[in-house]
Amino acid sequence: MANSSHDIDKIAEQIIDYLESKCFENEDSHAIAGYCARVFDGYYCWKETKPGTVVSQPCSNQHLISINKVGLATKFCTENGTWFISPKTHQRWTNLTQCGQINIIDQEATALANQTVQIYDKWFPFIKDASFMGYGLSFVSLVVALVIFISLKRLHCERNKLHINLFISYILRAFMYILKNALFLNGLTMFNDVSQVNGQTKLDYSWMCKVFISTQNYIILSNFILMLMEGLYLHNLIFLNLFSESHGTTVYCLFGWVTPILFIIPWIILKIIFEDTLCWNNKDNYYIGLFLNVPIGVTVIVNFILFIIIVRVLVLKMHFTATFIQEKKIKYRKLLKSTLILIPLYGIPYTVSLVLSFNVHHSQILEIIWLFFDQTFTSFQGLFAALVYCLINSDVRNEVLRKYSSLIDQTDKEFRRSRTISSQTQNISLQNNDDALENLNLFGIVDNETLKNGVHLSTTT
């Protein structure tokens, strides 16, 4: 093994020497007065560059391969015609933050690297298009659902207040994704910060792009925490407040919007002090990234645990109640089915994605699968939430139809009066019913068919 390691090191040195010699071939014929001189930084060759310009080149080439296959290495030629010198090392510095670990490869490894690049080039556009479509559909469906909840007064209740806040976080997340694709060049920097100087690309990373990335991260954190609040509210409704929905959701909503500030502000401060590079969309410092990754990971794990607890208890309840009342058995079966559909939307898939994320570097195929699963689920999740909580919810659908009928028949005052009295009677009946399943129906995870007989009896009393 020692000899093998020594041979690898020797080959690497030979390749570096070759790259350096190629860099300085005919150097005198390329020298330009006042420009930054041609230089080899140990990995890359940087040609003569005009003062005040940032030049870039791909991290990976036929002799080098980086962890980030699509990253760029950049180098800054200062206004006085010298390459930027790091204040820490007092040496000329190349920005390799997008590259990650760089490996020197031989021709055989080069062929493998090219194959890897081809795989990513093939699937990345597909994943990006699927994500864009998902966010677009989510944005439209969530706006429609939000308009329905806000415009119909009979849908103004505590559970829907929490749903509305979750919808707003989904809408903002989708909007920021779409806006980033419109404003950023390959997700690296804003188009306004890119310029061409004498055929060379100059990249500036303004404070605007850093504010944008910070805002996007805040919205993502809020979205995850509000999903946790939805799961926690459902848990408390079932176990701690089974017979009433009177508890307010203001605390849940405030927690969802305020808590991320406690993480995003330290993240911004640490970025300014220790990693003020690019548009803050790089994740080279592991410990700074924890301020974003830890709260997201905690919400995913806690939501998954709540899912397991709820399903377990509901299965036990269904088993015991079926012995006494057949009707209860049917109700709990429908409740269990609805819960199994609803909870995984913000529990199990994220948990699977979290587990896969620790193993993606072992296989290119696994990494592609993980990216597709994670990105498509994330982008379509807002659509799922809008459908389950609003668009295909039986209570919401019935109220929309009632409102539509009321508008159509508004010229018939007596009919409208009788409809209003009937609707108010049904509303009082539902609010005063002591059945826990009806509270869960108000939450939006059980259809009206299960409760049809009970509501009918109440409205005819």
N, C-alpha and C positions, 0 to 999 in steps of 0.2 A: 504493500500500500504506500509505503514511503517513496519508493521509486516512481510509482504511478503519479503521486502528488507532485513529485519533483519534475516529472516530464510535463505535466499540465502547466506548471508555473513557467517552465522553460518556453513552451509553445506560446503562452500568453505574452511573455517578454518579447519574443520574436515578432509577434503580431503588432505589439505596441511600437517596437522599433521600426517596423515596416510602415505603419501609419504615420509616424513622425517624419520618416524620410520622404514619403509621398507628399506630406504637407509642405515641405520646404524645397521641393523641386523647383528650380528656376525662380527662386524667391526674389532675386534682384530685379527680374523683368516685371514683377507685379507690384513693387514698392510704389506707394503714392505718398507724396509729401503732405504732412498734416493729418494723415489718417492714422488710425490705430494699426500697428504693424501686425503682420501675420503671426499667429502664435498657435502652438500645440499645447493643450492643457492636460495631456495624459490620456485623453480619450478621443477628443475631437479636434479637428483642424479649423481654425477661424481665420478667414481671409481678411485682407485689408478692409477696414470699415470706416465709414464717414463718422466724424465726431458727433455725439449726441444721438446715436442710433443703437437700438437693441436688435441684434441679429439672432436668428434661431435656426435650428435644424433638428430633424427627428432623432429621438434618443436611440432608436434601433436602426442599424444599417447592416451591410453584409458582413461586418466583422464584430459588431457589438449588438447585444440584445438587452433590453431593460425590462423590468417587471411591468411597467406601464407601456404597453405596446404602442399606444398612440400619443405618448407624451412628447414634449419638445424641450430641448436644451437651449438655453438663451445666454447671451453674453452682452454686456453693456459697454459701449465705447463712449467714454465721457467727453465733455465739451472741449477739453484740452488735448484730445487726440491720444489718450492713453486708456488702456483697459481698466475697468473698475477694480479697485483693490478692497478686499474685505477688511473692515476695521478690526475684526477679531483675529484674523490670521496674518494680516498685513501682507497678503499675497494676492495676485490676480485671481479673481473668482468667477467661476461659471455656475450659473443657476441650473442645477440638476434636480430641483425639487419635484418636477413632473416625471422624472425618469425612474426614481426609486433605485433599487440595486441594479448595477450594470455588470454584465458578464461578457467576457471576451470569448469568441467562438471561432472554431475552425470551419472549413468549407462544409463538412458534413452537418455540423450544427447549424450552419447558415441555411442549408436547405430545409432543415426542420423548422427553423425560425420563420422562414418564408411561408411554409405550410401553415404555421400557426397564425401568421398575419392574414393569410387567405381565408382561414376559418372565421376569424373575427370580422374581416371585411365582408364576408358573406352574410353573417347573422346579425351584426350590429344594426345595419339599416332596417332590417325586418323588426327587430326588437324596438328600435326607436319609433318606427311607424306605428307599431301596435300600441306603444305607450301613448303616442300622440292621439291616436284614435280613442283610446280609453279615457284620457283626460278630457278630450272634447265631448264625448258622450256623457261623461260624469258631470261636466260643467253645465251642459244644457239641461239634463234631467234634474240636477240639484237646484238650479234656478227655478224650474217649473214647480218642484216640490216646495221650495221656499215661498214662492208666490201663493201657493195653495194654503199653506199653513198660516201665512200672515193675513191673507184676505178673508178667510172664513173664520168668523169670530167664534163659532161653536167648537173650533179646533184649538182655541187658545186655552191651553192647560199646562200644568207643570211638566209633564213628560214631553210634550211637544216643544216647550221652551228649550229643553236640553237637546232635542232633535235639531231644532233650528240652529243652535250654536254649533253643533257638530256639522251640519250642512254648510254653515258659513266657513268653517275651517277647511272642509273639502273643496268648496268653491275657490277659496283663496289659494289653496295648494295647487289646484288645477290651473288657475289663472297664472300663478307664478311660473309654473312649468312651461306653459304656452308662451308667456312673455319672455322667458329666458331663451327659448329657441328663436324668438324673433330679434332679440337684442344682442345675443352673445355669438361669438365666432367659435364654433366647435366646443361650446361650453367653457371656454378659457377666459375670454375677456370680451368686453362690449365692442361692437363694430366701430363705435365712435373713438375707441382707444387704439384702433389699428390704422396705420398710415404706411404709405409706400414712399421711400426716399431713395432715389437713384436705383430703382429696381429692387431695393431691399425692404423687407417688412420690419416696421417699427411697432413694437407693442408697448403700450402704456397701461398701467393698472391703476385707474383713478379711484378716488374714494367712493364714487357712485357705484361701481361694480361691487365694492366691498360691502356697502350698505345693502345692496340688492341681495347678495348671498347671505348676509346676516339676517335680513328680513325673511328670506325663504326658509332658513333653518329655524327661525322662531315659529313660523307657521307650521312647519312639519312637526316640531315638538308639541305645539298646541293641538294639532290633529291627533297625535298619538295619545296625549293625556285626556282629551275629550272622549276618545274611544274607551279609555279606561273608565272614565266617569259614567259612560253609558252602561258598561258591564257592571260597575259597582252599584249603580242605581237599580238595575234589574235584580241584582243579588239582594240588596236591601229591601226592595219591594216584595220579594218572595219570602225572605227569612226574618227580616226585622220589622217590616211594616205591612204584613200580609193582607190586612183587611182595609187598607186605606191608601189613597194616593194624595192625601192632603199635605204631606211634607213637601216643602218647596225645593226647587232645584237650583236656586240662585247660588248656593255654596258650591255645587258641582260645577256650574258654569264659570264662576270666578276662579275656582281652582284650575280649570282647564286653560284659562287665558293668562293667569298671573304666574303660575308655577314655572312655565318656560322662561320667564324673565330671570329667575334665580339661576338658571343655567346659561342663558345666552349672554348675559352681561359679563360674567367671568370669562367665558369663551372669547368674547371680543377683546377684553383687556389682555388676555394671554396672547391672542393673535397679534395685537399691536406690539407687545413687548418682545415676544420670542419667535414669531413666525409671520411677519408682515411681508409676505411674498404673494405674487400673483393677485388673484381676486379673493383670496382666502378660501378658494375651492380645493386647495391641496390638503392632504391629510398625512403629511410626513411625521408630524409630532404626535405620537400615540397618546400621550397623556392629555394633550389639549383636546384631542378628539373624544376623550372619555366624557367630557361635559355634554356632548350630544349623544353619544352611543349608549351611555349608562341609563339615562332616563327612558330612552326608547326601548332598550332591552328589558328594563323593569316593567314597563307597561305591557309589553308583549307577554312576559312570563306570568304576571299577575292576572291578566285577562284569560290566559289559558287555564290557570288554576281555578278561577271563578267558573269557567266553562265546565271543568271536570266536576266541581262541587255541585253546580246546579243540575247537571244531567244525572249525577248519582242520586241526589235527593229526589228528583222527579221520578226516576225509575222506581225508587223505594215507595214513594207515595202511590204511584200507579199500581204497584203490586198489592199494597195493603188495602187500598180503597176498592179495588176490583172485587175483593171478597165480599163486600157489603152492598155496593151500589154499582150496578152495571153502567149506569149513565156517567158516573164519575170516571169509570175506566176509560170510556170513550173520550171524555174531556181531557184527561191526562195524556192519553195517546196523542191527541192533536196538539196539546201543549208541548209535549216532548218533541214531536216532529217539527213544530215551528221553532223551538229553541235550537234544535240541531241545525236548522237552516240559518238562523240568525247569528248565533254566537260565533261560529267559525269564520264569519265574515271579518271579524277583527280579532280572532284568537288563534285558531289552529294554523291558517296559512302563514301568518307572520312567524309563528313558532317554527314551522318547517323551514322557512327561509332563514331564520336565525341559526338553526342547526346546520343547514347546508353551507352557510357563509364561512364556517370554520374549516371546511374541507374542499373548497373550490379550487385551491391552488394545486391539488394533487392530480387534477384531470381537466383538460380543456373542455371536453364534452360536459362534464359536471358543472363547470363554470358557466357555460352557455345555458344549460338547463336552469341553473340558479338565477342567472340574469333574466331569462325569459319569465320564469315563475315569479320572481320578485317584482320586476318592473310592470308586467301586465296585470298582476293582481293589485298592485298599488294604484295603478292608473284607473282600473275598472271598479275599484272599491267604492268610490263615491256613487257610481251608478247603482251598485248593489244596495247601498244604504238608502238611496232615494226610492228604489223599488220596494224594499221591504218595509220601510217606515211610512211611506206615503203612497206611491203611485199604484201599488197593488194591494194596499191595506184595505180591508173591507169597510171599516168605519169611515176612512177618508173617502173611499169611492162612493159610499152611500151618501155622505154629506155633500159631495160635489154634485151628485145626481139630484139630491134634494134642492140644492141651491139653483141648479139649472132649471128644474121644474118650477121653482118659485118665480124665477125671472120670466119664464115662458107664460106662466099663468098669473102674472101680476095684475092684469086687468080684472081678474075675478077676485074681488076683495074678500068675499065670504070664504071662498076656497083657500085663499092665502091665510086667512085668520084661522081656519080649522087646521091647516097644515102646521102653523106656528104653535098652536096649542098642543097638537099631537107630538111635535118635535120636542117641546119643552117637557111634556110628560115623560117621554122616553129618556130624556137627559137626566131628569130627577131620579127616575127608576134606576138608571145605571150607576149614578153617583152614590145612591144609598144602599146598593146591594152589598151584602156582606160576603159574597162568594169571592174567594181569592182569585179564582180563574177569571172573573170579570175584571178585576183590577189588572190582571195580566193582559186581558183583551184591550183595555185602555192603553196599555203600554205598546200594543201594536204587534203582538206575536201570536195571537190566536184569532181566527176568523169568527165572524158573527154566527156562523151556522151552529157552532157548539152551544151558543147562548140563546138561540132563537126562541125556544119555548119559554124560557124564563122572562125574556123581554116582552114577549107577547102577553103573558099573564099579567105583567106589571102595567102594561099600557091599557089593558081592558078592565082594570080594577076600578 
